[in-house]
Amino acid sequence: QVQLVESGGGLVQAGGSLRLSCAASGGIFRSNAVHWYRQAPGKQRELVATITSTFNTLYADSVKGRFTISRDNAKNTLYLQMNSLKPEDTAVYYCRLTTGGPLHYWGQGTQVTVSS
């Protein structure tokens, strides 16, 4: 069973930075793609960034140039470095691991609040 635990959220002023972490257990982290999603109040959950098992990355247009996704397979940990934060980045951020098949796993989420 895979468990994902996010951390690093908090309150930050606009223009500031935060680094989110997602610690994975279960032994399949290194061989699968992992993702960051976010969900703002009243909005649908949206994909923020993806990093594959071969370290290819993909970003939503809204965060390109400001956010950086990375992974440390030795630590079974996914990261999201968020710079130049804007109030519209306020959301609950979730990590997700996908296997390419029917199995996928979500973390419990971490709140990010950006004040103007």
C-alpha positions in Angstrom: 0.0 0.0 0.0 1.4 3.4 -1.0 1.0 6.3 1.4 1.7 9.9 0.4 2.2 12.6 3.0 2.5 16.3 2.0 4.1 19.0 4.1 5.4 22.5 3.8 2.3 24.5 3.2 1.5 27.7 5.1 0.8 31.4 4.9 3.0 33.6 2.8 2.9 37.1 1.4 2.6 37.7 -2.4 6.0 37.5 -4.0 7.2 35.0 -1.4 8.3 31.4 -1.7 7.4 28.0 -0.3 8.7 24.5 -0.7 6.3 21.6 -0.6 7.3 18.1 0.1 5.5 14.8 -0.5 7.0 11.7 1.3 6.1 8.4 -0.2 6.1 4.9 1.3 5.4 1.6 -0.4 8.4 1.0 -2.6 7.1 2.0 -6.0 8.0 5.7 -6.0 11.0 5.7 -8.2 9.4 3.8 -11.1 6.3 6.0 -11.5 5.3 9.5 -12.4 4.3 11.8 -9.6 2.3 15.0 -9.8 1.2 18.1 -7.9 -2.4 19.2 -8.1 -4.2 22.0 -6.4 -7.8 22.8 -5.6 -9.0 26.3 -4.7 -12.3 26.9 -2.9 -15.2 26.5 -5.3 -12.9 25.3 -8.1 -12.0 22.0 -9.7 -8.8 20.2 -8.8 -6.2 21.1 -11.4 -2.8 19.6 -12.4 0.1 21.9 -11.5 3.1 19.9 -12.4 4.3 16.4 -13.3 7.6 14.6 -13.1 8.1 11.2 -14.7 10.3 8.3 -13.6 12.8 9.6 -16.2 12.7 13.1 -14.8 10.8 14.7 -17.6 8.7 17.6 -16.3 5.5 19.3 -17.3 3.9 22.5 -15.9 0.6 24.2 -16.1 0.9 27.5 -18.0 -0.1 29.4 -14.9 3.0 28.3 -12.9 5.6 28.0 -15.6 8.7 29.9 -14.7 7.7 30.2 -11.1 7.3 26.6 -9.8 9.8 23.8 -10.0 9.0 20.2 -9.5 11.7 17.7 -8.5 12.1 14.3 -7.0 14.7 12.5 -4.8 14.3 8.8 -5.4 16.8 8.0 -2.6 14.4 9.7 -0.2 11.2 8.7 -1.9 10.2 12.3 -1.8 8.6 14.7 -4.3 9.1 18.5 -4.1 7.5 21.6 -5.4 9.5 24.8 -5.1 7.1 27.7 -5.5 8.5 31.2 -6.1 6.9 34.6 -6.9 3.7 33.4 -5.3 0.4 35.1 -6.1 -2.9 35.2 -4.3 -4.4 33.1 -7.0 -2.0 30.3 -6.0 -4.0 29.9 -2.8 -5.3 26.3 -2.7 -4.9 23.0 -1.1 -2.0 21.2 -2.8 -2.0 17.5 -3.3 0.5 15.0 -4.5 -0.5 12.1 -6.6 1.3 9.0 -7.8 0.2 7.3 -11.0 1.2 3.8 -12.2 0.1 3.9 -15.8 -2.6 1.4 -14.9 -5.8 1.6 -12.8 -3.9 2.2 -9.5 -3.2 5.7 -8.3 -2.7 7.3 -5.0 -3.4 10.7 -3.4 -2.0 12.5 -0.4 -4.2 14.3 2.1 -3.2 17.8 0.9 -1.5 20.8 2.4 -2.9 24.3 2.5 -1.1 27.1 0.8 -2.4 30.6 1.4 -0.9 33.7 -0.3 -1.9 37.0 1.1 -1.9 40.2 -1.0 
